């Protein structure tokens, strides 16, 4: 099969760390990239989960919490019993 060349741009620090790790695995960066490409083609998917950084979710969650806390402190939330709160949580978790 014919070989082709490919150029990948990345941060210099990331490249150095990747080079070092590949060397520890006993393979070249070229071999690691070929393993990755073959896995993507074989599985027809990226072979790992891609998701937002934790900080983004945590920040949004804290912002929502602060808004609700301020509403509660100002008496803007209805009084609810513990059973009603638990039912709200149950419904939220079940997606209904």
C-alpha positions, 0 to 999 in steps of 0.5 A: 500500500502506498505511503503518504505524509501528513502534517499535524499542528499541536502545542510544542509542550504537548508534542514533547510530552507525546514524544516522551510517552510514545518512547516509554511505550516503545513506539514512535509518534508515527506508529501511535498515530497509525494505531489511532487512525486504524482504530478510528477506521475500524470502529468508525468512531473516535476510540474514546469519549469526547466531552466538555471539560469539568470546569465548564459544567461545574461553573454553570452548576454553581451559577444556577445554584447561586441564582436559586439560593438568592431566590430562596433567600428573597422568598421567591421560591414556593415552600415545599415539603421534603416529600415534594422536593424528593419527588421533584428530584425523582422526576428530574432523574427519570427525565419526565 
